[in-house]
Amino acid sequence: MANHWEMFPGAVAVIDGTRHAIQRPQTERQQDFYSGYCRYHNFSTQIIMDNNSNIVYIQSGFLGHNNDSGQFQLMPVIGTGQELHLPQGLYILADKGYPSVYPLVTPWRNAAGNLTRRLFNREHARVRTRVEHCIRRVKEYGAVSHLWRHERWMFPIVTELCSFLAQRHIHISRVI
């Protein structure tokens, strides 16, 4: 799966997260679900897609107060011989919200005066659009795009089901 993207020969996947609005919790601490950045209560989902547009990992139900970096720390460890196996030398493309640690490759933060860094960042963003399109497809399902008013334990199940359906739609229509 390596060498799929010319500028990123060792990249085999992309990762991104998305938020899903929920009703304010009545029985749990509402602060755990509130995002000051988004200004609403939510759950979050992390999706990892390989370079063939297949969802290889999805984890849903993160509490809303966590950002992408915090959610990544809560996920199973990714690497050689770890729970989420990734062979040595291969890596995953991520946006600036993630930590810049192996196996993640994030864009340059200060690329203003450097043409090479700007080109790197532009290509990085172009490649990551695959996972953004997948997230859009998942959110087309009303079950995860509207305000979640059901039991908390059901949310990861429904989100993963919608992701599976979105994956089938992507492969049938070959939109990504």
DOKE-382328 format. One record per residue: residue number from 0; y, z, x of N, C-alpha, C in turn. Coordinates in steps of 0.2 Angstrom, whole numbers, padded with zeros to 4 digits, always signed. Layout:
 num   n.Y   n.Z   n.X  ca.Y  ca.Z  ca.X   c.Y   c.Z   c.X
 NUM     Y     Z     X     Y     Z     X     Y     Z     X
...
END
This chain:
 num   n.Y   n.Z   n.X  ca.Y  ca.Z  ca.X   c.Y   c.Z   c.X
   0 -0006 +0000 +0004 +0000 +0000 +0000 +0006 +0000 +0004
   1 +0005 +0001 +0011 +0011 +0001 +0015 +0014 -0006 +0016
   2 +0020 -0007 +0019 +0023 -0013 +0020 +0024 -0018 +0014
   3 +0025 -0014 +0008 +0027 -0018 +0002 +0034 -0020 +0002
   4 +0038 -0015 +0005 +0045 -0016 +0005 +0047 -0017 +0012
   5 +0051 -0023 +0013 +0052 -0025 +0020 +0056 -0020 +0024
   6 +0061 -0017 +0021 +0065 -0012 +0025 +0062 -0005 +0025
   7 +0057 -0004 +0021 +0054 +0002 +0021 +0046 +0001 +0022
   8 +0044 +0000 +0028 +0037 -0002 +0029 +0032 +0004 +0027
   9 +0034 +0010 +0028 +0030 +0015 +0027 +0030 +0019 +0020
  10 +0035 +0016 +0016 +0036 +0019 +0010 +0031 +0016 +0005
  11 +0027 +0021 +0002 +0022 +0019 -0003 +0024 +0022 -0010
  12 +0029 +0025 -0011 +0031 +0028 -0018 +0038 +0029 -0018
  13 +0041 +0030 -0024 +0047 +0033 -0026 +0047 +0039 -0031
  14 +0051 +0044 -0030 +0051 +0050 -0034 +0058 +0050 -0037
  15 +0058 +0053 -0044 +0064 +0054 -0047 +0063 +0059 -0053
  16 +0068 +0063 -0055 +0067 +0067 -0060 +0072 +0065 -0066
  17 +0070 +0068 -0072 +0074 +0067 -0078 +0074 +0073 -0082
  18 +0080 +0074 -0086 +0080 +0080 -0090 +0079 +0078 -0097
  19 +0077 +0083 -0101 +0076 +0082 -0108 +0079 +0088 -0112
  20 +0084 +0086 -0116 +0087 +0092 -0120 +0083 +0095 -0125
  21 +0084 +0102 -0125 +0080 +0106 -0129 +0084 +0111 -0133
  22 +0082 +0114 -0139 +0085 +0118 -0143 +0086 +0125 -0138
  23 +0091 +0129 -0139 +0092 +0135 -0136 +0086 +0139 -0137
  24 +0083 +0142 -0132 +0077 +0146 -0133 +0079 +0153 -0137
  25 +0075 +0155 -0141 +0076 +0161 -0145 +0073 +0167 -0143
  26 +0067 +0166 -0140 +0063 +0171 -0137 +0062 +0172 -0130
  27 +0065 +0167 -0126 +0065 +0168 -0119 +0072 +0168 -0116
  28 +0073 +0170 -0110 +0079 +0170 -0107 +0083 +0163 -0107
  29 +0088 +0162 -0111 +0091 +0155 -0111 +0094 +0153 -0104
  30 +0096 +0158 -0100 +0099 +0156 -0093 +0094 +0152 -0089
  31 +0087 +0153 -0090 +0082 +0149 -0087 +0082 +0142 -0088
  32 +0084 +0140 -0094 +0084 +0133 -0097 +0091 +0130 -0097
  33 +0096 +0133 -0095 +0103 +0130 -0096 +0104 +0127 -0089
  34 +0107 +0121 -0089 +0109 +0118 -0083 +0117 +0118 -0083
  35 +0120 +0121 -0079 +0128 +0121 -0078 +0130 +0114 -0077
  36 +0126 +0110 -0073 +0128 +0103 -0071 +0128 +0099 -0077
  37 +0123 +0099 -0081 +0123 +0095 -0087 +0126 +0098 -0093
  38 +0127 +0105 -0093 +0130 +0109 -0099 +0126 +0109 -0105
  39 +0119 +0109 -0104 +0115 +0110 -0110 +0108 +0113 -0108
  40 +0104 +0115 -0113 +0097 +0118 -0111 +0092 +0112 -0111
  41 +0088 +0113 -0106 +0083 +0107 -0105 +0077 +0109 -0101
  42 +0072 +0104 -0102 +0066 +0104 -0097 +0067 +0098 -0093
  43 +0064 +0098 -0087 +0064 +0093 -0082 +0057 +0090 -0081
  44 +0057 +0084 -0079 +0051 +0080 -0077 +0052 +0077 -0071
  45 +0047 +0077 -0066 +0047 +0073 -0060 +0041 +0068 -0060
  46 +0043 +0062 -0058 +0039 +0056 -0059 +0038 +0053 -0052
  47 +0032 +0052 -0049 +0031 +0048 -0043 +0028 +0042 -0045
  48 +0031 +0036 -0043 +0028 +0029 -0044 +0026 +0026 -0038
  49 +0021 +0023 -0037 +0019 +0019 -0031 +0023 +0012 -0031
  50 +0022 +0009 -0026 +0025 +0002 -0025 +0023 -0003 -0029
  51 +0018 -0002 -0033 +0015 -0007 -0038 +0017 -0005 -0045
  52 +0022 +0000 -0046 +0024 +0002 -0052 +0019 +0006 -0056
  53 +0015 +0009 -0053 +0010 +0014 -0056 +0012 +0021 -0056
  54 +0012 +0025 -0061 +0014 +0032 -0061 +0008 +0035 -0058
  55 +0009 +0038 -0052 +0003 +0041 -0048 +0003 +0049 -0049
  56 +0009 +0052 -0051 +0010 +0059 -0052 +0016 +0060 -0057
  57 +0014 +0065 -0062 +0020 +0067 -0066 +0019 +0074 -0067
  58 +0024 +0078 -0067 +0024 +0085 -0069 +0030 +0086 -0073
  59 +0029 +0089 -0079 +0034 +0091 -0084 +0034 +0098 -0085
  60 +0040 +0100 -0088 +0041 +0107 -0090 +0045 +0111 -0085
  61 +0048 +0109 -0080 +0052 +0113 -0076 +0058 +0116 -0080
  62 +0060 +0122 -0078 +0065 +0125 -0082 +0072 +0121 -0080
  63 +0076 +0121 -0085 +0082 +0117 -0084 +0087 +0119 -0078
  64 +0087 +0126 -0076 +0092 +0128 -0071 +0090 +0125 -0064
  65 +0084 +0122 -0063 +0082 +0120 -0057 +0085 +0112 -0056
  66 +0087 +0111 -0050 +0089 +0104 -0048 +0083 +0100 -0045
  67 +0084 +0094 -0044 +0078 +0090 -0041 +0075 +0093 -0035
  68 +0079 +0096 -0030 +0077 +0099 -0024 +0073 +0105 -0026
  69 +0075 +0109 -0031 +0071 +0115 -0033 +0065 +0114 -0036
  70 +0065 +0108 -0040 +0059 +0106 -0043 +0054 +0104 -0038
  71 +0056 +0100 -0033 +0052 +0097 -0028 +0048 +0103 -0025
  72 +0052 +0109 -0023 +0049 +0114 -0020 +0044 +0118 -0024
  73 +0044 +0117 -0031 +0039 +0120 -0036 +0033 +0115 -0037
  74 +0033 +0109 -0035 +0028 +0105 -0035 +0022 +0106 -0030
  75 +0016 +0104 -0031 +0011 +0104 -0026 +0014 +0101 -0020
  76 +0011 +0104 -0014 +0013 +0101 -0007 +0011 +0094 -0006
  77 +0015 +0089 -0004 +0013 +0082 -0003 +0012 +0082 +0005
  78 +0007 +0079 +0007 +0006 +0077 +0014 -0002 +0076 +0016
  79 -0003 +0075 +0022 -0010 +0074 +0024 -0014 +0081 +0023
  80 -0019 +0080 +0020 -0024 +0086 +0018 -0021 +0091 +0013
  81 -0016 +0089 +0010 -0013 +0094 +0005 -0015 +0092 -0002
  82 -0013 +0096 -0007 -0015 +0095 -0014 -0014 +0088 -0016
  83 -0008 +0085 -0015 -0006 +0078 -0016 -0006 +0075 -0009
  84 -0012 +0071 -0008 -0013 +0068 -0002 -0009 +0062 +0000
  85 -0006 +0062 +0006 -0002 +0056 +0008 -0004 +0056 +0015
  86 -0007 +0050 +0017 -0008 +0049 +0024 -0002 +0049 +0029
  87 -0004 +0052 +0035 +0001 +0053 +0040 +0005 +0046 +0041
  88 +0012 +0047 +0042 +0016 +0041 +0043 +0019 +0037 +0037
  89 +0016 +0039 +0031 +0019 +0036 +0025 +0023 +0041 +0022
  90 +0028 +0038 +0018 +0033 +0042 +0015 +0035 +0040 +0008
  91 +0039 +0044 +0005 +0041 +0043 -0002 +0049 +0042 -0002
  92 +0052 +0038 -0006 +0059 +0037 -0006 +0062 +0041 -0012
  93 +0067 +0045 -0010 +0070 +0049 -0015 +0078 +0049 -0015
  94 +0081 +0051 -0020 +0088 +0051 -0021 +0091 +0057 -0017
  95 +0098 +0057 -0017 +0101 +0062 -0013 +0100 +0069 -0016
  96 +0098 +0070 -0022 +0096 +0076 -0024 +0090 +0080 -0021
  97 +0087 +0077 -0017 +0081 +0079 -0014 +0082 +0082 -0007
  98 +0078 +0086 -0005 +0079 +0088 +0002 +0077 +0082 +0007
  99 +0080 +0082 +0013 +0079 +0076 +0017 +0073 +0079 +0022
 100 +0067 +0080 +0020 +0062 +0082 +0024 +0056 +0078 +0023
 101 +0051 +0078 +0028 +0045 +0074 +0027 +0041 +0076 +0021
 102 +0039 +0072 +0017 +0038 +0065 +0017 +0043 +0061 +0013
 103 +0049 +0064 +0012 +0054 +0061 +0008 +0059 +0058 +0013
 104 +0061 +0052 +0011 +0067 +0048 +0014 +0072 +0047 +0009
 105 +0078 +0050 +0011 +0084 +0050 +0006 +0089 +0046 +0009
 106 +0094 +0043 +0005 +0100 +0039 +0008 +0104 +0043 +0013
 107 +0108 +0040 +0017 +0113 +0043 +0021 +0118 +0046 +0017
 108 +0120 +0052 +0019 +0126 +0055 +0015 +0133 +0052 +0017
 109 +0133 +0051 +0024 +0140 +0049 +0026 +0139 +0042 +0029
 110 +0139 +0037 +0025 +0138 +0030 +0027 +0145 +0026 +0027
 111 +0150 +0029 +0026 +0157 +0025 +0025 +0158 +0020 +0031
 112 +0158 +0022 +0037 +0160 +0018 +0042 +0155 +0014 +0046
 113 +0149 +0015 +0044 +0143 +0012 +0047 +0140 +0006 +0043
 114 +0140 +0000 +0045 +0137 -0005 +0041 +0130 -0005 +0040
 115 +0126 -0003 +0045 +0119 -0002 +0045 +0117 +0003 +0040
 116 +0120 +0009 +0040 +0119 +0014 +0035 +0120 +0012 +0028
 117 +0126 +0008 +0027 +0128 +0006 +0020 +0122 +0001 +0018
 118 +0120 -0003 +0022 +0115 -0008 +0020 +0108 -0004 +0018
 119 +0107 +0001 +0022 +0101 +0005 +0021 +0101 +0008 +0014
 120 +0107 +0011 +0013 +0108 +0014 +0006 +0107 +0010 +0000
 121 +0110 +0004 +0001 +0110 -0001 -0004 +0103 -0004 -0005
 122 +0099 -0005 +0000 +0092 -0007 -0001 +0088 -0001 -0004
 123 +0089 +0005 -0002 +0086 +0011 -0004 +0087 +0012 -0012
 124 +0093 +0011 -0014 +0095 +0011 -0021 +0091 +0006 -0025
 125 +0091 +0000 -0022 +0088 -0006 -0026 +0080 -0005 -0027
 126 +0077 -0002 -0022 +0070 +0000 -0022 +0069 +0005 -0027
 127 +0073 +0010 -0028 +0072 +0016 -0032 +0073 +0014 -0039
 128 +0076 +0008 -0041 +0077 +0006 -0048 +0070 +0006 -0052
 129 +0065 +0005 -0048 +0058 +0005 -0052 +0057 +0011 -0056
 130 +0058 +0017 -0052 +0057 +0023 -0056 +0062 +0024 -0061
 131 +0068 +0022 -0060 +0073 +0023 -0065 +0071 +0019 -0071
 132 +0069 +0013 -0071 +0067 +0009 -0076 +0061 +0012 -0080
 133 +0056 +0015 -0076 +0051 +0019 -0079 +0053 +0025 -0083
 134 +0058 +0028 -0081 +0061 +0034 -0084 +0064 +0032 -0091
 135 +0067 +0026 -0090 +0071 +0024 -0096 +0065 +0022 -0102
 136 +0060 +0019 -0099 +0054 +0017 -0104 +0051 +0023 -0107
 137 +0051 +0029 -0103 +0048 +0035 -0106 +0053 +0038 -0111
 138 +0059 +0037 -0110 +0064 +0040 -0114 +0065 +0036 -0120
 139 +0062 +0030 -0121 +0063 +0026 -0127 +0059 +0029 -0133
 140 +0054 +0034 -0131 +0050 +0037 -0136 +0054 +0043 -0139
 141 +0055 +0043 -0145 +0059 +0048 -0149 +0056 +0055 -0147
 142 +0050 +0056 -0146 +0047 +0063 -0145 +0050 +0066 -0139
 143 +0053 +0062 -0134 +0056 +0065 -0128 +0063 +0064 -0127
 144 +0066 +0059 -0131 +0073 +0057 -0130 +0077 +0061 -0135
 145 +0074 +0064 -0140 +0078 +0068 -0145 +0078 +0076 -0143
 146 +0082 +0080 -0146 +0082 +0087 -0145 +0075 +0090 -0146
 147 +0072 +0093 -0141 +0065 +0096 -0142 +0066 +0102 -0146
 148 +0062 +0103 -0152 +0063 +0109 -0156 +0056 +0112 -0157
 149 +0051 +0110 -0153 +0044 +0112 -0154 +0042 +0118 -0149
 150 +0036 +0120 -0149 +0034 +0125 -0145 +0034 +0122 -0138
 151 +0036 +0127 -0133 +0037 +0125 -0126 +0030 +0122 -0123
 152 +0025 +0125 -0124 +0018 +0123 -0121 +0017 +0116 -0123
 153 +0019 +0113 -0128 +0018 +0106 -0130 +0022 +0101 -0126
 154 +0027 +0103 -0124 +0032 +0098 -0120 +0028 +0094 -0115
 155 +0025 +0097 -0110 +0022 +0093 -0104 +0017 +0088 -0107
 156 +0013 +0090 -0112 +0008 +0086 -0115 +0011 +0080 -0118
 157 +0016 +0081 -0122 +0020 +0075 -0125 +0023 +0071 -0120
 158 +0026 +0074 -0115 +0030 +0069 -0110 +0025 +0065 -0106
 159 +0019 +0068 -0104 +0014 +0065 -0101 +0011 +0059 -0105
 160 +0010 +0060 -0111 +0007 +0055 -0116 +0012 +0049 -0116
 161 +0019 +0051 -0117 +0024 +0046 -0118 +0024 +0042 -0111
 162 +0023 +0045 -0105 +0023 +0042 -0099 +0017 +0037 -0098
 163 +0012 +0039 -0101 +0006 +0035 -0101 +0007 +0029 -0105
 164 +0010 +0030 -0111 +0012 +0024 -0115 +0017 +0019 -0112
 165 +0022 +0022 -0109 +0027 +0018 -0105 +0023 +0014 -0100
 166 +0019 +0017 -0096 +0015 +0014 -0091 +0011 +0008 -0094
 167 +0008 +0009 -0099 +0004 +0003 -0102 +0009 -0002 -0104
 168 +0015 -0001 -0107 +0020 -0006 -0109 +0022 -0009 -0103
 169 +0024 -0006 -0097 +0026 -0009 -0091 +0021 -0014 -0089
 170 +0015 -0012 -0089 +0009 -0017 -0086 +0008 -0023 -0091
 171 +0008 -0021 -0097 +0007 -0027 -0102 +0013 -0032 -0102
 172 +0019 -0029 -0102 +0025 -0034 -0102 +0027 -0036 -0095
 173 +0025 -0033 -0090 +0027 -0034 -0083 +0034 -0034 -0082
 174 +0038 -0029 -0085 +0045 -0029 -0085 +0048 -0026 -0078
 175 +0044 -0022 -0074 +0047 -0019 -0068 +0044 -0023 -0062
END
